[in-house]
Amino acid sequence: MVEADEATGIAPRTVESEVTDYLRRRILSGAIPGGTRLNQEELAQQLGVSRTPVREALKKLATEGLVTLLPHRGALVSELSLAEIEEMFDIRAVLEGLAMERATPRVTPEGIARAWDLIRRMDGEPSPVRWLELNRELHESLYAYAGMPRLSKMVHDMRRNVERYLRIAHGIVGNYGKAQQEHRAIVSAVEAGDAERAGRLTAEHLRETGRVLVRFLRDRRGDE
């Protein structure tokens, strides 16, 4: 999957990034499910690299909350509890509501046009994975106008951590109608320059998404 650093002469940092991206994609897609143990030596052999980039990749993924490091035993793919997922959406509601409120007065006509274009593309997108990618692009492209990079990074990391669960839910449920109505209401508020409304609608959208996801996962898991 990843070319050997010894064979290609690629800088170790580049190999580390490739390994990190590969493992992140596998975890977020559900190909490596929560609770899976990740052994450094086995991963290094599988990917054809030394253990160093694997070790550093696992450290990076741990800072993102995707894995839990086990001293001298590799790592485990993190499995969020329903309470943790609910908490993360509550936090996201506050942060993303603030981001949208701050961003609204600064969004350019080009930014508005891009947002509407993304919504139209989401309307006709059959793939749950691609729909979620467009959804992320819609939100983050608007938040960028807030000019709050630390907040944006916090939001990005939390979104990435829960998105693997959203992929499961969207792949099975596949009902985007209500979410799209909420997206249109948010972008309409931004276009009208109503920062308070845009922020409030964004927070409500996140809380509702969290409630729907937790209900789905509770039924699916059946023991929480």
Solvent accessible surface area in square Angstrom, and as a share of the most:
residue,aa,sasa,rsa
1,M,170,0.76
2,V,13,0.08
3,E,108,0.48
4,A,30,0.23
5,D,22,0.11
6,E,128,0.57
7,A,87,0.67
8,T,59,0.34
9,G,67,0.64
10,I,50,0.25
11,A,57,0.44
12,P,95,0.59
13,R,162,0.59
14,T,60,0.35
15,V,0,0.00
16,E,22,0.10
17,S,45,0.29
18,E,64,0.29
19,V,0,0.00
20,T,8,0.05
21,D,60,0.31
22,Y,19,0.07
23,L,0,0.00
24,R,32,0.12
25,R,147,0.54
26,R,94,0.34
27,I,2,0.01
28,L,15,0.07
29,S,60,0.39
30,G,34,0.33
31,A,53,0.41
32,I,20,0.10
33,P,79,0.50
34,G,27,0.26
35,G,49,0.47
36,T,45,0.26
37,R,129,0.47
38,L,7,0.04
39,N,44,0.22
40,Q,30,0.13
41,E,89,0.40
42,E,114,0.51
43,L,14,0.07
44,A,6,0.05
45,Q,134,0.60
46,Q,104,0.46
47,L,3,0.02
48,G,36,0.34
49,V,11,0.07
50,S,36,0.23
51,R,124,0.45
52,T,67,0.39
53,P,4,0.03
54,V,0,0.00
55,R,90,0.33
56,E,52,0.23
57,A,0,0.00
58,L,0,0.00
59,K,93,0.39
60,K,81,0.34
61,L,0,0.00
62,A,31,0.24
63,T,109,0.64
64,E,11,0.05
65,G,27,0.26
66,L,0,0.00
67,V,5,0.03
68,T,72,0.42
69,L,78,0.39
70,L,30,0.15
71,P,104,0.66
72,H,193,0.86
73,R,133,0.49
74,G,11,0.10
75,A,0,0.00
76,L,62,0.31
77,V,2,0.01
78,S,17,0.11
79,E,95,0.42
80,L,18,0.09
81,S,42,0.27
82,L,8,0.04
83,A,73,0.57
84,E,76,0.34
85,I,0,0.00
86,E,81,0.36
87,E,98,0.44
88,M,26,0.11
89,F,3,0.01
90,D,70,0.36
91,I,70,0.36
92,R,4,0.02
93,A,0,0.00
94,V,93,0.53
95,L,28,0.14
96,E,0,0.00
97,G,7,0.07
98,L,61,0.30
99,A,1,0.01
100,M,1,0.00
101,E,74,0.33
102,R,122,0.44
103,A,0,0.00
104,T,6,0.03
105,P,98,0.62
106,R,140,0.51
107,V,20,0.12
108,T,53,0.31
109,P,107,0.67
110,E,126,0.57
111,G,6,0.05
112,I,19,0.10
113,A,57,0.44
114,R,117,0.43
115,A,0,0.00
116,W,55,0.19
117,D,55,0.29
118,L,2,0.01
119,I,1,0.00
120,R,145,0.53
121,R,106,0.39
122,M,1,0.01
123,D,74,0.38
124,G,63,0.61
125,E,37,0.17
126,P,116,0.73
127,S,42,0.27
128,P,37,0.23
129,V,64,0.37
130,R,86,0.31
131,W,5,0.02
132,L,2,0.01
133,E,55,0.25
134,L,3,0.02
135,N,15,0.08
136,R,62,0.23
137,E,55,0.25
138,L,3,0.02
139,H,5,0.02
140,E,48,0.22
141,S,17,0.11
142,L,2,0.01
143,Y,4,0.01
144,A,70,0.54
145,Y,64,0.24
146,A,4,0.03
147,G,52,0.50
148,M,48,0.21
149,P,104,0.65
150,R,208,0.76
151,L,15,0.08
152,S,38,0.25
153,K,122,0.52
154,M,102,0.45
155,V,1,0.00
156,H,58,0.26
157,D,28,0.15
158,M,28,0.13
159,R,6,0.02
160,R,44,0.16
161,N,9,0.05
162,V,0,0.00
163,E,4,0.02
164,R,13,0.05
165,Y,10,0.04
166,L,14,0.07
167,R,41,0.15
168,I,60,0.31
169,A,9,0.07
170,H,29,0.13
171,G,48,0.46
172,I,106,0.54
173,V,87,0.50
174,G,39,0.37
175,N,113,0.58
176,Y,34,0.13
177,G,41,0.39
178,K,117,0.50
179,A,22,0.17
180,Q,9,0.04
181,Q,126,0.56
182,E,36,0.16
183,H,2,0.01
184,R,88,0.32
185,A,33,0.25
186,I,4,0.02
187,V,1,0.00
188,S,52,0.34
189,A,4,0.03
190,V,5,0.03
191,E,100,0.45
192,A,84,0.65
193,G,48,0.46
194,D,60,0.31
195,A,23,0.18
196,E,103,0.46
197,R,95,0.35
198,A,0,0.00
199,G,5,0.04
200,R,103,0.37
201,L,26,0.13
202,T,0,0.00
203,A,13,0.10
204,E,81,0.36
205,H,11,0.05
206,L,5,0.03
207,R,89,0.32
208,E,37,0.17
209,T,34,0.20
210,G,3,0.03
211,R,116,0.42
212,V,71,0.41
213,L,2,0.01
214,V,6,0.03
215,R,128,0.47
216,F,37,0.15
217,L,3,0.01
218,R,103,0.38
219,D,120,0.62
220,R,138,0.50
221,R,61,0.22
222,G,66,0.63
223,D,118,0.61
224,E,94,0.42
